[in-house]
Protein backbone atom coordinates (compact mmCIF):
# COMPACT_ATOMS: atom_id res chain seq x y z
CA UNK A 1 0.00 0.00 0.00
CA UNK A 2 1.43 3.38 -0.97
CA UNK A 3 1.89 6.22 1.46
CA UNK A 4 -0.36 9.24 0.97
CA UNK A 5 1.97 11.99 2.17
CA UNK A 6 5.61 12.94 2.05
CA UNK A 7 7.91 15.68 3.25
CA UNK A 8 9.60 17.68 0.50
CA UNK A 9 12.93 19.30 1.38
CA UNK A 10 13.87 22.38 -0.63
CA UNK A 11 17.46 22.11 -1.93
CA UNK A 12 17.87 25.90 -1.75
CA UNK A 13 16.66 26.87 1.74
CA UNK A 14 16.29 23.37 3.28
CA UNK A 15 12.73 24.06 4.42
CA UNK A 16 10.68 20.89 4.91
CA UNK A 17 7.05 20.90 3.79
CA UNK A 18 4.52 18.11 4.40
CA UNK A 19 2.47 17.49 1.26
CA UNK A 20 -0.28 15.09 0.23
CA UNK A 21 0.79 13.08 -2.79
CA UNK A 22 -1.54 12.58 -5.74
CA UNK A 23 -2.32 8.87 -5.96
CA UNK A 24 -2.64 8.50 -9.73
CA UNK A 25 -0.16 10.93 -11.28
CA UNK A 26 3.25 12.51 -10.77
CA UNK A 27 3.71 16.10 -9.58
CA UNK A 28 6.09 17.95 -11.89
CA UNK A 29 6.24 21.37 -10.23
CA UNK A 30 6.36 22.44 -6.59
CA UNK A 31 6.96 25.98 -5.35
CA UNK A 32 8.72 26.09 -1.98
CA UNK A 33 6.46 28.05 0.39
CA UNK A 34 9.48 29.31 2.37
CA UNK A 35 11.71 30.75 -0.38
CA UNK A 36 9.66 30.51 -3.57
CA UNK A 37 12.11 28.26 -5.43
CA UNK A 38 10.34 26.31 -8.16
CA UNK A 39 11.28 22.65 -7.89
CA UNK A 40 11.10 20.32 -10.87
CA UNK A 41 12.24 16.69 -11.04
CA UNK A 42 15.95 15.92 -11.32
CA UNK A 43 17.02 14.14 -14.52
CA UNK A 44 15.87 10.52 -14.37
CA UNK A 45 13.16 11.14 -11.75
CA UNK A 46 9.46 11.23 -12.59
CA UNK A 47 8.35 13.88 -10.09
CA UNK A 48 9.33 16.24 -7.28
CA UNK A 49 8.50 13.62 -4.62
CA UNK A 50 11.01 11.19 -6.13
CA UNK A 51 13.64 13.96 -6.31
CA UNK A 52 13.11 15.90 -3.07
CA UNK A 53 10.69 13.89 -0.93
CA UNK A 54 11.24 11.41 1.86
CA UNK A 55 8.88 9.00 0.02
CA UNK A 56 8.69 8.08 -3.64
CA UNK A 57 5.44 8.94 -5.41
CA UNK A 58 2.53 6.43 -5.27
CA UNK A 59 2.97 5.25 -8.90
CA UNK A 60 6.64 4.36 -8.16
CA UNK A 61 5.71 2.81 -4.81
CA UNK A 62 3.19 0.61 -6.64
CA UNK A 63 5.94 -0.57 -9.01
CA UNK A 64 7.96 -1.70 -5.97
CA UNK A 65 5.15 -3.75 -4.42
CA UNK A 66 5.29 -7.51 -4.94
CA UNK A 67 2.48 -8.99 -7.04
N, CA, C and O atoms as a GROMACS GRO file, in nm:
protein
  268
    1UNK      N    1   0.085  -0.118   0.000
    1UNK     CA    2   0.000   0.000   0.000
    1UNK      C    3   0.089   0.124   0.000
    1UNK      O    4   0.184   0.132   0.078
    2UNK      N    5   0.060   0.219  -0.086
    2UNK     CA    6   0.143   0.338  -0.097
    2UNK      C    7   0.109   0.438   0.012
    2UNK      O    8  -0.003   0.443   0.063
    3UNK      N    9   0.208   0.518   0.046
    3UNK     CA   10   0.189   0.622   0.147
    3UNK      C   11   0.125   0.742   0.080
    3UNK      O   12   0.151   0.770  -0.037
    4UNK      N   13   0.042   0.815   0.154
    4UNK     CA   14  -0.036   0.924   0.098
    4UNK      C   15   0.030   1.060   0.114
    4UNK      O   16  -0.013   1.158   0.052
    5UNK      N   17   0.133   1.069   0.198
    5UNK     CA   18   0.197   1.198   0.216
    5UNK      C   19   0.348   1.182   0.222
    5UNK      O   20   0.401   1.073   0.243
    6UNK      N   21   0.415   1.294   0.201
    6UNK     CA   22   0.561   1.294   0.205
    6UNK      C   23   0.607   1.433   0.248
    6UNK      O   24   0.532   1.530   0.240
    7UNK      N   25   0.731   1.440   0.292
    7UNK     CA   26   0.791   1.568   0.325
    7UNK      C   27   0.889   1.603   0.214
    7UNK      O   28   0.980   1.525   0.182
    8UNK      N   29   0.871   1.719   0.155
    8UNK     CA   30   0.960   1.768   0.050
    8UNK      C   31   1.060   1.863   0.115
    8UNK      O   32   1.021   1.954   0.188
    9UNK      N   33   1.189   1.843   0.087
    9UNK     CA   34   1.293   1.930   0.138
    9UNK      C   35   1.347   2.015   0.024
    9UNK      O   36   1.395   1.962  -0.077
   10UNK      N   37   1.338   2.146   0.039
   10UNK     CA   38   1.387   2.238  -0.063
   10UNK      C   39   1.540   2.234  -0.067
   10UNK      O   40   1.604   2.248   0.038
   11UNK      N   41   1.600   2.215  -0.185
   11UNK     CA   42   1.746   2.211  -0.193
   11UNK      C   43   1.810   2.349  -0.176
   11UNK      O   44   1.931   2.358  -0.151
   12UNK      N   45   1.733   2.454  -0.188
   12UNK     CA   46   1.787   2.590  -0.175
   12UNK      C   47   1.789   2.638  -0.030
   12UNK      O   48   1.894   2.679   0.020
   13UNK      N   49   1.674   2.632   0.038
   13UNK     CA   50   1.666   2.687   0.174
   13UNK      C   51   1.654   2.578   0.281
   13UNK      O   52   1.660   2.608   0.401
   14UNK      N   53   1.638   2.453   0.239
   14UNK     CA   54   1.629   2.337   0.328
   14UNK      C   55   1.501   2.334   0.413
   14UNK      O   56   1.494   2.260   0.511
   15UNK      N   57   1.402   2.413   0.374
   15UNK     CA   58   1.273   2.406   0.442
   15UNK      C   59   1.207   2.271   0.411
   15UNK      O   60   1.221   2.219   0.300
   16UNK      N   61   1.138   2.217   0.507
   16UNK     CA   62   1.068   2.089   0.491
   16UNK      C   63   0.918   2.117   0.495
   16UNK      O   64   0.868   2.182   0.586
   17UNK      N   65   0.848   2.067   0.392
   17UNK     CA   66   0.705   2.090   0.380
   17UNK      C   67   0.634   1.956   0.366
   17UNK      O   68   0.670   1.875   0.281
   18UNK      N   69   0.534   1.933   0.450
   18UNK     CA   70   0.452   1.811   0.440
   18UNK      C   71   0.349   1.833   0.331
   18UNK      O   72   0.277   1.933   0.331
   19UNK      N   73   0.340   1.738   0.238
   19UNK     CA   74   0.247   1.748   0.126
   19UNK      C   75   0.174   1.617   0.105
   19UNK      O   76   0.230   1.509   0.127
   20UNK      N   77   0.049   1.626   0.064
   20UNK     CA   78  -0.028   1.509   0.023
   20UNK      C   79   0.011   1.476  -0.120
   20UNK      O   80   0.014   1.564  -0.207
   21UNK      N   81   0.039   1.350  -0.145
   21UNK     CA   82   0.079   1.308  -0.279
   21UNK      C   83  -0.042   1.266  -0.361
   21UNK      O   84  -0.129   1.195  -0.311
   22UNK      N   85  -0.049   1.310  -0.488
   22UNK     CA   86  -0.154   1.258  -0.574
   22UNK      C   87  -0.135   1.108  -0.591
   22UNK      O   88  -0.022   1.061  -0.605
   23UNK      N   89  -0.242   1.033  -0.590
   23UNK     CA   90  -0.232   0.887  -0.596
   23UNK      C   91  -0.218   0.831  -0.737
   23UNK      O   92  -0.171   0.719  -0.753
   24UNK      N   93  -0.259   0.907  -0.838
   24UNK     CA   94  -0.264   0.850  -0.973
   24UNK      C   95  -0.176   0.922  -1.075
   24UNK      O   96  -0.175   0.885  -1.192
   25UNK      N   97  -0.103   1.023  -1.033
   25UNK     CA   98  -0.016   1.093  -1.128
   25UNK      C   99   0.104   1.151  -1.055
   25UNK      O  100   0.106   1.157  -0.932
   26UNK      N  101   0.203   1.194  -1.132
   26UNK     CA  102   0.325   1.251  -1.078
   26UNK      C  103   0.316   1.403  -1.076
   26UNK      O  104   0.260   1.463  -1.167
   27UNK      N  105   0.370   1.464  -0.972
   27UNK     CA  106   0.371   1.610  -0.958
   27UNK      C  107   0.502   1.664  -1.014
   27UNK      O  108   0.610   1.634  -0.964
   28UNK      N  109   0.491   1.745  -1.119
   28UNK     CA  110   0.609   1.795  -1.189
   28UNK      C  111   0.664   1.924  -1.134
   28UNK      O  112   0.783   1.952  -1.149
   29UNK      N  113   0.580   2.005  -1.070
   29UNK     CA  114   0.624   2.137  -1.023
   29UNK      C  115   0.578   2.157  -0.880
   29UNK      O  116   0.464   2.128  -0.844
   30UNK      N  117   0.669   2.209  -0.797
   30UNK     CA  118   0.636   2.244  -0.659
   30UNK      C  119   0.709   2.372  -0.626
   30UNK      O  120   0.830   2.381  -0.644
   31UNK      N  121   0.636   2.472  -0.576
   31UNK     CA  122   0.696   2.598  -0.535
   31UNK      C  123   0.717   2.595  -0.384
   31UNK      O  124   0.621   2.579  -0.308
   32UNK      N  125   0.841   2.610  -0.340
   32UNK     CA  126   0.872   2.609  -0.198
   32UNK      C  127   0.799   2.725  -0.130
   32UNK      O  128   0.817   2.840  -0.170
   33UNK      N  129   0.719   2.697  -0.028
   33UNK     CA  130   0.646   2.805   0.039
   33UNK      C  131   0.738   2.896   0.121
   33UNK      O  132   0.700   3.009   0.152
   34UNK      N  133   0.857   2.850   0.155
   34UNK     CA  134   0.948   2.930   0.237
   34UNK      C  135   1.029   3.031   0.154
   34UNK      O  136   1.043   3.147   0.194
   35UNK      N  137   1.083   2.986   0.040
   35UNK     CA  138   1.171   3.075  -0.038
   35UNK      C  139   1.123   3.102  -0.179
   35UNK      O  140   1.177   3.189  -0.248
   36UNK      N  141   1.020   3.028  -0.224
   36UNK     CA  142   0.966   3.051  -0.357
   36UNK      C  143   1.038   2.978  -0.470
   36UNK      O  144   0.999   2.993  -0.586
   37UNK      N  145   1.141   2.901  -0.439
   37UNK     CA  146   1.211   2.826  -0.543
   37UNK      C  147   1.116   2.728  -0.609
   37UNK      O  148   1.043   2.656  -0.541
   38UNK      N  149   1.117   2.726  -0.742
   38UNK     CA  150   1.034   2.631  -0.816
   38UNK      C  151   1.114   2.503  -0.836
   38UNK      O  152   1.218   2.501  -0.902
   39UNK      N  153   1.063   2.394  -0.777
   39UNK     CA  154   1.128   2.265  -0.789
   39UNK      C  155   1.066   2.187  -0.904
   39UNK      O  156   0.944   2.184  -0.922
   40UNK      N  157   1.152   2.125  -0.982
   40UNK     CA  158   1.110   2.032  -1.087
   40UNK      C  159   1.194   1.906  -1.069
   40UNK      O  160   1.298   1.910  -1.004
   41UNK      N  161   1.151   1.794  -1.125
   41UNK     CA  162   1.224   1.669  -1.104
   41UNK      C  163   1.368   1.676  -1.155
   41UNK      O  164   1.397   1.741  -1.256
   42UNK      N  165   1.457   1.608  -1.085
   42UNK     CA  166   1.595   1.592  -1.132
   42UNK      C  167   1.593   1.499  -1.252
   42UNK      O  168   1.500   1.420  -1.268
   43UNK      N  169   1.695   1.506  -1.338
   43UNK     CA  170   1.702   1.414  -1.452
   43UNK      C  171   1.693   1.268  -1.406
   43UNK      O  172   1.764   1.227  -1.314
   44UNK      N  173   1.606   1.193  -1.470
   44UNK     CA  174   1.587   1.052  -1.437
   44UNK      C  175   1.475   1.026  -1.338
   44UNK      O  176   1.432   0.912  -1.323
   45UNK      N  177   1.426   1.130  -1.269
   45UNK     CA  178   1.316   1.114  -1.175
   45UNK      C  179   1.185   1.154  -1.243
   45UNK      O  180   1.185   1.235  -1.335
   46UNK      N  181   1.075   1.096  -1.196
   46UNK     CA  182   0.946   1.123  -1.259
   46UNK      C  183   0.873   1.242  -1.198
   46UNK      O  184   0.784   1.299  -1.262
   47UNK      N  185   0.910   1.281  -1.074
   47UNK     CA  186   0.835   1.388  -1.009
   47UNK      C  187   0.916   1.450  -0.896
   47UNK      O  188   1.025   1.402  -0.862
   48UNK      N  189   0.863   1.556  -0.837
   48UNK     CA  190   0.933   1.624  -0.728
   48UNK      C  191   0.939   1.539  -0.601
   48UNK      O  192   1.032   1.554  -0.522
   49UNK      N  193   0.844   1.450  -0.580
   49UNK     CA  194   0.850   1.362  -0.462
   49UNK      C  195   0.967   1.265  -0.474
   49UNK      O  196   1.036   1.239  -0.376
   50UNK      N  197   0.990   1.212  -0.594
   50UNK     CA  198   1.101   1.119  -0.613
   50UNK      C  199   1.236   1.192  -0.603
   50UNK      O  200   1.336   1.132  -0.563
   51UNK      N  201   1.239   1.320  -0.637
   51UNK     CA  202   1.364   1.396  -0.631
   51UNK      C  203   1.391   1.456  -0.494
   51UNK      O  204   1.505   1.453  -0.448
   52UNK      N  205   1.290   1.511  -0.428
   52UNK     CA  206   1.311   1.590  -0.307
   52UNK      C  207   1.232   1.541  -0.186
   52UNK      O  208   1.244   1.599  -0.078
   53UNK      N  209   1.153   1.437  -0.202
   53UNK     CA  210   1.069   1.389  -0.093
   53UNK      C  211   1.133   1.278  -0.012
   53UNK      O  212   1.232   1.217  -0.055
   54UNK      N  213   1.076   1.252   0.104
   54UNK     CA  214   1.124   1.141   0.186
   54UNK      C  215   1.052   1.011   0.150
   54UNK      O  216   1.082   0.906   0.207
   55UNK      N  217   0.959   1.018   0.056
   55UNK     CA  218   0.888   0.900   0.002
   55UNK      C  219   0.882   0.915  -0.150
   55UNK      O  220   0.868   1.026  -0.202
   56UNK      N  221   0.892   0.804  -0.220
   56UNK     CA  222   0.869   0.808  -0.364
   56UNK      C  223   0.720   0.824  -0.390
   56UNK      O  224   0.638   0.793  -0.303
   57UNK      N  225   0.684   0.871  -0.507
   57UNK     CA  226   0.544   0.894  -0.541
   57UNK      C  227   0.466   0.761  -0.545
   57UNK      O  228   0.526   0.656  -0.566
   58UNK      N  229   0.334   0.766  -0.526
   58UNK     CA  230   0.253   0.643  -0.526
   58UNK      C  231   0.269   0.556  -0.652
   58UNK      O  232   0.275   0.434  -0.639
   59UNK      N  233   0.276   0.613  -0.774
   59UNK     CA  234   0.297   0.525  -0.890
   59UNK      C  235   0.428   0.445  -0.880
   59UNK      O  236   0.431   0.328  -0.917
   60UNK      N  237   0.536   0.507  -0.831
   60UNK     CA  238   0.664   0.436  -0.816
   60UNK      C  239   0.658   0.338  -0.699
   60UNK      O  240   0.716   0.230  -0.707
   61UNK      N  241   0.588   0.374  -0.591
   61UNK     CA  242   0.571   0.281  -0.481
   61UNK      C  243   0.497   0.156  -0.527
   61UNK      O  244   0.530   0.044  -0.486
   62UNK      N  245   0.396   0.174  -0.614
   62UNK     CA  246   0.319   0.061  -0.664
   62UNK      C  247   0.407  -0.031  -0.748
   62UNK      O  248   0.389  -0.153  -0.745
   63UNK      N  249   0.501   0.025  -0.821
   63UNK     CA  250   0.594  -0.056  -0.901
   63UNK      C  251   0.680  -0.144  -0.811
   63UNK      O  252   0.719  -0.255  -0.850
   64UNK      N  253   0.710  -0.096  -0.690
   64UNK     CA  254   0.796  -0.170  -0.597
   64UNK      C  255   0.725  -0.280  -0.521
   64UNK      O  256   0.789  -0.369  -0.465
   65UNK      N  257   0.590  -0.276  -0.518
   65UNK     CA  258   0.515  -0.375  -0.442
   65UNK      C  259   0.517  -0.510  -0.513
   65UNK      O  260   0.504  -0.518  -0.635
   66UNK      N  261   0.533  -0.617  -0.435
   66UNK     CA  262   0.529  -0.751  -0.494
   66UNK      C  263   0.388  -0.782  -0.545
   66UNK      O  264   0.289  -0.733  -0.491
   67UNK      N  265   0.380  -0.863  -0.647
   67UNK     CA  266   0.248  -0.899  -0.704
   67UNK      C  267   0.170  -0.989  -0.613
   67UNK      O  268   0.058  -1.028  -0.646
   0.00000   0.00000   0.00000
